[in-house]
Amino acid sequence: MVVRLNPDLEKLVQEKATLTGKTVDEVVDATLRQALAPSKPSTPLAATRDQEEWVRRLRSAASSAGVSLTNEQLSRENLYED
C-alpha cells in the first residue's frame, strides 16, 4: 500500500523516527495501530490492584506524550531566564 503524506506530516513522521531510533515504517505502523485499535473499557488506574500492571499503565500514559526531556533540558538554567 502506498500512502501519500502532505509535507508537514511527512516531516513530523521523519522527526519522530529519528528521535525514537525507529524506521519511518515502524513509526507509521505503530501510530496507525494505536489510532485504529478498538477501544477497550478502561479500569481506573487507582482501581488497579496489581503493582506491575499499575506501573505499566502509568508508564504507558506518560510515554504517549511523545516527548522525553533530558536532565539537561530540565535544568534550572534551561527552565528560567535570569
Sequence and secondary structure as in RCSB ss.txt:
>XXXX:A:sequence
MVVRLNPDLEKLVQEKATLTGKTVDEVVDATLRQALAPSKPSTPLAATRDQEEWVRRLRSAASSAGVSLTNEQLS
RENLYED
>XXXX:A:secstr
      HHHHHHHHHHHHHHT  HHHHHHHHHHHHHS       GGG   HHHHHHHHHHHHHTT     TTTTS
HHHH   
